[in-house]
Amino acid sequence: MSLYSVLLVDDEEDVIRTMLKKVDWEGIGFRVMGYAHNGIEALDLAEAEAPDVVLTDIKMPYMDGLELARNLKIMYPTVRILIFSGFDEFEYAKEAIRLEVEEYILKPVDADELRRIFARIKESLDREMDEKRNVQKLRDYYMESLPLLQENFYSTLVEGNVAEDSIPGYLRDYQIEMDSPMYTVVVVHTSTTQLPEGISAVLLTESVRRLARERLAEKWDAKMFPHEGNIVMLAPCRTQEDVVRITDEAESFCRLARHVSQAVVTIGIGKACTEISRIPESYQGAREAVSYRSIYGSGRAINIAEIEPGEGRAADNTQKKLHALFKAVKMNTQEAVRKEADACVDELTSGGVSLSIHRFMIMELVSSLYRFAVSNRIEPEPIFGEDESLFRNVTNMDSRQLREWLYKVSLAMWEQLRISRESGVQTFVGKAIDYVRDNYGDQDLTIDKICGILGVSAAYFSTTFKKETGKTFIAFLTDYRMEQAVQRLVEGDDKTYVIAAQVGYADPAYFSYVFKKSFGVSPSKYRSERR
């Protein structure tokens, strides 16, 4: 049977020895992973091995039990903390309750009481462990989550973000059957600008969704899911004639939706594909077909193969280039953004499509850029302006003008994303570092204080600070204070206790303790060795 780990913390050696001697720890299901004489030592032990339970005194030098508890809760939110003390004071009890301390025990500690408390904690830990190991519960949870996992997979698949060699694994894990000879993607778009009186867009969309499931998805055994404000279906087909029949039934559905739900529904049907990995191409074709409602009218079914014989590939390639451009804007350098913008324009101006299709593709480009900006919280007006003639202006540009415009827009979005990322994380970490450099002599400088100044939670600050600097905030503060102390020891003649106060330590003994821990010798010896 595995034992739960417990860390003992008390500055009185006799108390620790008594607890080690009088309690049969293994007999009650625990093992003492170690013991410490103050909070600093306890944190070092806890960083090396996460304890299940910490039993700590309150009054200790350097770091008391309550501050230790606060730090442990940041590091390990589920750790069980027991506090014992000879100080029966209400304020300690209140703080212990706020920190979600399991028990507040008064000294002297009674061994029988301690055994009873740990027996109760063990029961609680056992229950948690049983729940984690309960395979049936995990399976139930997985099955409950399965519909959402499947929908997320379908959305990722149609966007082309699933590697071909990983598709079989997803189908197996998410219990999805896709063994039809062909698949075509159907996009059902409900107009939110032509709403019947008294019905909200949400209710109208839900009405169309239910109708689509009943009249289309169930009949064709299609995978149906919401995506980017539309209803998307992956419809299995055995022959090209099935695609024609789906188009006809989609046309009938548009009329039915108008009659039953008073909804203006446009349905786009993509080209059929024989490989699951090609479904993104069918999806892009279906989306493009929906966009043709500005030409062919809303409230009908549009099959991309019928309106663009032989030209669907050009649109597909443009979407691929555009996807690469968006990826560069999000993740890469200015040079990569320029390269992908050039590739996108090269595809748009390569010829092989009619003038009307070319203009439509330019309009789709502008719409995609605008949607990308909005979905990534980029302010669109400074980039695109407020001129209502934007579409007309861009469609009338020659290749050189289009190239310059696309690069300008892409670079502006890249810059906004870069600034947003840096201001979100690096700014507050940098502010914290600057504050330490300016205020390292403040003896009350703590994580709570710096978080209050920055306006972030201690847990988020601690995690982010360590990720950005490679150190915990306490370690960074201590190292910086030690650097300043070394400089004063070598260059000046101040007494050790004066230097201790200058670098933020009210207790000279604790300063010497930290200094020796950092450099292996006392401050006075360090000074003498370097002079």
C-alpha positions in Angstrom: 0.0 0.0 0.0 1.4 3.4 -0.9 1.9 5.9 1.9 0.9 9.6 1.8 3.8 12.0 2.4 3.8 14.4 5.4 6.2 17.2 6.1 6.9 18.3 9.7 7.9 22.0 10.4 8.8 23.3 13.8 11.7 25.4 15.1 11.8 23.3 18.3 13.8 20.1 17.7 12.2 18.4 20.7 8.7 18.9 19.3 9.7 17.2 16.0 11.5 14.4 17.8 8.4 13.8 20.0 6.1 13.6 17.0 8.5 11.2 15.2 8.8 9.0 18.2 5.2 8.9 19.6 3.3 8.5 16.3 3.5 5.3 14.2 3.3 7.2 10.9 3.5 4.1 8.7 0.9 2.4 10.8 -1.6 5.2 10.1 -0.8 5.3 6.4 1.8 8.1 6.2 5.6 8.5 5.7 7.5 11.5 7.0 9.2 12.8 3.9 11.3 15.2 6.0 11.3 17.9 8.6 12.3 21.6 8.6 13.0 24.2 11.3 11.5 27.2 9.5 9.3 28.1 6.5 12.3 28.7 4.2 13.6 25.2 4.7 10.1 23.7 4.3 9.6 25.4 0.9 12.9 24.0 -0.3 11.8 20.5 0.7 8.4 21.0 -0.9 9.9 22.1 -4.2 11.9 18.9 -4.3 8.9 16.7 -3.5 5.3 17.7 -3.3 3.9 16.8 0.1 0.4 15.5 0.6 0.1 16.9 4.1 2.1 19.7 5.9 2.1 19.9 9.8 3.6 23.2 10.8 4.0 25.5 13.8 3.0 29.1 13.5 5.7 31.0 15.3 9.1 30.3 13.6 12.0 32.5 12.5 12.5 33.8 9.0 9.1 32.6 7.7 6.1 31.7 10.0 3.5 29.0 9.5 0.9 31.2 8.0 3.2 32.7 5.4 4.4 29.1 4.6 0.8 28.0 4.2 0.2 30.9 1.7 3.2 29.9 -0.4 2.3 26.2 -0.3 -1.2 26.9 -1.4 0.2 28.7 -4.4 2.6 25.9 -5.3 0.2 23.0 -4.5 -3.5 24.1 -4.2 -4.6 20.6 -3.0 -2.0 20.2 -0.2 -3.5 19.6 3.3 -2.1 21.9 5.9 -2.4 21.5 9.7 -1.2 24.3 12.0 -0.3 23.8 15.6 0.7 26.5 18.0 0.9 27.5 21.7 -0.8 30.8 20.8 -4.5 30.5 21.3 -5.3 33.7 19.5 -8.4 34.5 17.5 -6.5 36.3 14.7 -4.4 33.2 14.0 -7.5 31.0 13.8 -9.2 33.5 11.4 -6.2 33.5 9.0 -6.0 29.7 9.2 -9.6 29.4 8.1 -9.1 31.9 5.3 -6.2 29.7 4.0 -8.4 26.6 4.1 -6.2 25.0 6.8 -7.5 21.5 7.7 -6.9 21.8 11.5 -5.7 24.4 14.0 -4.2 22.5 16.9 -3.0 23.9 20.2 0.3 22.8 21.8 1.2 20.6 23.5 0.2 18.2 20.8 -1.5 15.1 22.1 -0.3 12.0 20.2 -3.8 10.3 20.3 -5.4 13.5 19.0 -2.9 13.7 16.2 -3.5 10.1 15.2 -7.3 10.7 15.1 -6.8 13.8 12.9 -4.5 12.0 10.5 -6.9 9.1 10.3 -9.6 11.5 9.2 -7.3 13.1 6.6 -6.3 9.7 5.3 -9.9 8.8 4.8 -10.4 12.0 2.8 -7.2 11.4 0.7 -8.3 7.8 0.1 -11.7 9.0 -1.2 -10.0 11.4 -3.6 -7.6 8.8 -4.8 -10.4 6.3 -5.3 -12.3 8.8 -7.4 -9.2 9.5 -9.5 -8.7 5.8 -10.0 -12.3 4.9 -10.6 -12.2 3.8 -14.2 -15.9 3.7 -14.6 -16.3 7.3 -13.5 -13.6 8.3 -15.9 -15.3 6.4 -18.7 -18.7 8.0 -17.8 -17.0 11.4 -17.9 -15.4 10.6 -21.2 -18.7 9.4 -22.7 -20.5 12.6 -21.5 -17.7 14.6 -23.1 -17.7 12.6 -26.3 -20.3 14.6 -28.3 -18.3 17.8 -27.6 -15.1 16.1 -28.5 -16.6 14.9 -31.7 -17.8 18.3 -32.7 -14.4 19.8 -31.9 -12.8 17.2 -34.1 -15.2 17.9 -37.0 -14.5 21.7 -36.7 -10.7 21.1 -36.7 -11.0 18.7 -39.6 -12.9 21.0 -41.9 -10.4 23.8 -41.2 -7.6 21.5 -42.3 -5.9 21.4 -38.9 -5.8 17.6 -38.5 -2.7 15.8 -39.8 -3.6 13.1 -42.3 -1.8 10.3 -40.4 -3.5 11.2 -37.1 -7.1 11.0 -38.5 -7.5 7.2 -37.9 -6.5 7.7 -34.2 -9.1 10.4 -33.7 -11.8 8.4 -35.4 -11.0 5.5 -33.1 -10.7 7.5 -29.8 -13.8 9.5 -30.5 -15.8 6.5 -31.7 -16.6 8.0 -35.1 -17.5 6.0 -38.1 -16.5 7.5 -41.4 -16.2 4.7 -44.0 -18.2 6.0 -46.8 -16.6 6.0 -50.4 -17.1 9.8 -50.6 -18.0 12.8 -48.4 -19.4 16.2 -49.3 -19.6 19.1 -47.0 -22.9 21.0 -46.6 -22.9 24.5 -45.0 -26.3 25.8 -43.8 -26.3 29.6 -43.4 -29.2 31.3 -41.7 -29.5 35.0 -42.4 -29.4 37.1 -39.2 -30.1 40.3 -41.0 -33.5 39.1 -42.3 -35.3 38.1 -39.1 -39.0 37.6 -38.7 -40.7 40.0 -36.3 -40.5 39.0 -32.7 -37.9 36.2 -33.1 -34.3 36.6 -32.0 -31.3 35.4 -34.1 -30.5 32.7 -31.5 -34.0 31.2 -31.5 -34.2 31.3 -35.3 -30.9 29.5 -35.6 -32.0 26.9 -33.2 -35.2 26.3 -35.1 -33.3 25.8 -38.3 -30.8 23.5 -36.6 -33.5 21.2 -35.4 -35.2 21.2 -38.8 -31.9 20.5 -40.5 -31.2 17.6 -38.2 -34.6 16.0 -38.9 -34.8 16.6 -42.6 -31.2 16.4 -43.8 -28.7 15.1 -41.3 -30.8 12.1 -40.1 -31.9 11.1 -43.6 -28.3 11.2 -45.0 -26.7 9.9 -41.8 -24.5 13.1 -41.9 -22.3 14.4 -39.1 -23.8 17.7 -38.1 -22.1 20.4 -35.9 -22.0 24.2 -35.5 -19.1 26.1 -36.9 -18.4 29.8 -37.3 -22.0 30.7 -36.9 -23.2 28.1 -39.5 -24.5 24.6 -39.4 -22.1 22.2 -41.1 -22.8 18.6 -42.2 -20.4 15.9 -43.4 -22.7 14.0 -45.7 -21.6 10.5 -46.9 -22.1 9.7 -50.6 -21.7 6.6 -52.7 -21.8 8.2 -56.1 -21.8 11.7 -57.6 -25.5 11.2 -58.2 -25.9 11.4 -54.3 -24.4 14.9 -54.4 -27.0 15.9 -56.9 -29.8 14.5 -54.8 -28.4 16.3 -51.7 -28.4 19.5 -53.7 -32.0 19.0 -54.7 -33.1 18.2 -51.2 -31.2 21.2 -49.8 -33.1 23.4 -52.2 -36.3 22.0 -50.9 -35.1 22.5 -47.3 -34.5 26.2 -48.0 -38.1 26.6 -49.0 -39.3 24.5 -46.0 -37.2 26.7 -43.6 -38.8 29.8 -45.1 -42.3 28.3 -44.6 -41.9 26.6 -41.2 -39.4 28.9 -39.4 -39.7 32.1 -41.6 -35.9 31.9 -42.0 -33.9 32.9 -45.0 -31.5 29.9 -45.4 -28.8 29.6 -48.0 -27.0 26.2 -48.3 -23.6 25.7 -49.9 -22.6 22.2 -51.2 -18.9 21.5 -51.6 -17.3 19.1 -54.1 -17.4 15.4 -53.1 -14.0 14.0 -52.0 -12.9 10.4 -51.7 -10.4 10.9 -48.9 -11.2 12.2 -45.4 -8.1 14.4 -45.5 -9.6 16.3 -48.5 -12.7 17.3 -46.5 -11.2 20.8 -45.9 -11.3 21.4 -49.7 -15.0 20.4 -49.8 -15.7 22.7 -46.8 -14.0 25.6 -48.5 -16.0 25.0 -51.6 -19.3 24.9 -49.6 -18.4 28.1 -47.8 -17.6 29.8 -51.1 -20.9 28.5 -52.5 -22.7 30.3 -49.6 -20.8 33.5 -50.4 -22.2 33.4 -53.9 -25.6 34.3 -52.5 -24.7 37.9 -53.2 -24.7 36.9 -56.9 -27.3 34.2 -57.2 -29.6 35.3 -54.3 -30.3 34.1 -50.8 -32.7 31.4 -49.8 -31.5 28.6 -52.1 -29.0 25.8 -52.4 -25.8 26.4 -54.3 -23.5 23.6 -55.5 -20.0 24.9 -56.0 -19.4 22.3 -58.8 -22.4 23.6 -60.8 -21.4 27.3 -60.8 -17.6 26.8 -61.0 -16.9 23.9 -63.3 -13.1 23.5 -63.3 -12.5 26.6 -61.2 -13.0 25.3 -57.6 -9.3 24.3 -57.3 -8.2 27.9 -57.7 -10.4 29.0 -54.8 -9.2 26.1 -52.7 -5.6 27.0 -53.3 -6.3 30.6 -52.4 -7.8 29.5 -49.1 -4.7 27.4 -48.4 -2.5 30.4 -49.1 -4.7 32.6 -46.9 -4.5 30.1 -44.1 -0.7 30.1 -44.3 -0.8 33.9 -44.2 -2.9 33.9 -41.1 -0.5 31.5 -39.5 2.4 33.7 -40.3 0.6 36.8 -38.9 0.0 34.9 -35.6 3.3 33.2 -35.2 6.2 34.3 -37.4 8.3 37.3 -38.4 7.7 40.2 -40.7 9.7 38.5 -43.4 7.4 35.4 -43.2 4.3 37.7 -43.3 5.6 39.3 -46.5 6.4 36.0 -48.1 3.0 34.5 -47.4 1.2 37.7 -48.5 3.2 37.6 -51.8 2.2 33.9 -52.3 -1.4 34.8 -51.7 -1.4 37.6 -54.3 0.4 35.3 -56.7 -2.3 32.8 -56.4 -5.1 35.4 -56.8 -3.5 36.9 -59.9 -2.3 33.6 -61.6 -5.2 33.6 -64.0 -7.4 30.7 -65.0 -10.6 32.0 -63.6 -13.2 34.4 -65.0 -13.2 38.1 -64.1 -16.4 37.7 -62.0 -14.8 34.8 -60.0 -11.6 36.8 -59.6 -13.6 39.7 -58.1 -15.5 37.4 -55.9 -12.2 35.8 -54.6 -10.9 39.3 -53.8 -14.1 40.1 -51.9 -13.7 36.8 -50.0 -10.1 37.8 -49.2 -11.2 41.1 -47.7 -14.0 39.3 -45.7 -11.6 36.7 -44.4 -9.1 39.3 -43.3 -11.8 41.2 -41.5 -13.1 38.0 -39.7 -9.6 37.1 -38.7 -9.0 40.5 -37.2 -12.3 40.4 -35.2 -11.8 36.8 -34.0 -8.3 37.7 -32.7 -9.5 40.9 -30.9 -7.6 43.1 -33.4 -9.2 46.6 -33.8 -10.3 46.5 -37.4 -11.1 50.2 -38.0 -7.4 51.5 -37.8 -6.4 48.8 -40.3 -9.3 48.7 -42.8 -10.7 52.2 -42.2 -14.4 53.1 -42.2 -14.8 53.7 -45.9 -17.8 51.8 -47.2 -16.2 51.5 -50.6 -13.5 49.2 -49.3 -14.7 46.2 -51.4 -14.9 48.2 -54.6 -11.5 49.8 -54.1 -9.7 46.5 -53.4 -11.4 44.6 -56.3 -10.2 47.4 -58.7 -6.6 47.2 -57.6 -3.9 45.9 -60.0 -1.5 43.1 -58.8 1.1 45.6 -57.5 -1.5 47.7 -55.6 -3.1 44.5 -54.2 0.3 43.2 -53.1 1.1 46.4 -51.3 -2.3 46.7 -49.7 -2.3 43.0 -48.4 1.1 43.3 -47.0 0.3 46.6 -45.2 -2.9 45.1 -43.7 -1.2 41.8 -42.7 1.8 43.6 -41.1 -0.6 45.9 -39.2 -2.4 42.9 -37.7 0.9 41.2 -37.0 2.1 44.3 -35.1 -1.1 44.5 -33.0 -0.9 40.9 -32.0 2.8 41.3 -31.1 2.1 44.3 -28.9 -0.8 42.6 -27.3 1.3 39.5 -26.4 4.1 41.6 -25.0 1.9 43.9 -23.1 -0.1 41.0 -21.6 2.8 39.1 -20.1 6.2 40.8 -20.5 4.9 44.2 -19.3 3.8 43.1 -15.8 6.9 40.8 -15.4 9.1 43.7 -16.4 7.3 46.0 -14.0 7.8 43.5 -11.2 11.5 43.3 -12.0 11.8 47.1 -12.1 9.9 47.4 -8.8 12.4 44.9 -7.2 15.4 46.9 -8.4 13.9 50.1 -7.1 12.5 48.8 -3.8 14.6 45.7 -2.8 15.4 47.4 0.5 11.7 47.3 1.5 11.5 44.8 4.3 7.8 44.3 3.7 8.2 43.4 0.0 6.2 40.2 -0.6 4.4 38.4 -3.4 1.1 39.7 -2.1 2.4 43.3 -2.1 3.7 43.2 -5.7 0.5 41.5 -6.9 -1.6 44.2 -5.3 0.5 46.8 -7.1 0.3 45.0 -10.4 -3.4 44.0 -10.0 -2.9 40.3 -10.7 -3.5 37.1 -8.7 -0.7 35.6 -6.8 -1.1 32.2 -8.4 -1.1 33.7 -12.0 1.8 36.0 -11.1 3.9 33.2 -9.6 3.4 30.9 -12.6 4.0 33.5 -15.3 7.0 35.1 -13.5 8.8 31.7 -13.2 8.0 30.9 -16.8 9.4 34.2 -18.1 12.5 34.4 -15.8 13.2 30.8 -14.9 13.0 31.7 -11.2 10.3 32.1 -8.5 9.7 35.6 -7.4 11.1 34.9 -4.0 14.2 33.4 -5.5 14.7 36.4 -7.9 14.2 38.9 -5.0 16.6 37.0 -2.8 19.3 36.7 -5.6 19.0 40.5 -6.3 19.3 41.4 -2.6 22.3 39.1 -2.4 23.9 40.8 -5.4 23.4 44.2 -3.7 24.8 42.9 -0.4 27.9 41.6 -2.1 28.5 44.9 -3.8 28.2 46.7 -0.4 30.5 44.2 1.4 33.3 44.5 -1.2 33.1 48.2 -2.0 32.0 49.7 1.4 32.8 49.6 5.1 29.3 49.4 6.5 28.7 46.8 9.3 26.9 43.6 8.3 23.7 44.6 10.2 23.6 47.9 8.3 23.9 46.2 5.0 21.2 43.7 6.0 18.8 46.6 6.6 19.8 48.3 3.3 19.0 45.2 1.3 15.6 44.5 3.0 16.4 42.2 6.0 15.3 43.4 9.4 16.9 40.5 11.2 20.8 40.4 10.7 20.9 36.7 11.7 18.4 35.8 9.0 20.4 37.9 6.5 23.6 35.9 7.5 21.6 32.7 7.1 20.4 33.5 3.6 23.8 34.9 2.6 25.7 31.7 3.7 23.1 29.6 2.0 23.7 31.5 -1.3 27.5 31.8 -1.1 28.7 29.1 1.3 30.3 31.5 3.7 29.2 34.2 6.2 29.1 37.9 5.1 32.1 38.8 7.2 34.2 36.0 5.9 33.2 36.8 2.3 34.4 40.4 2.8 37.7 39.3 4.4 38.5 36.8 1.6 38.1 39.5 -1.1 40.1 42.3 0.5 
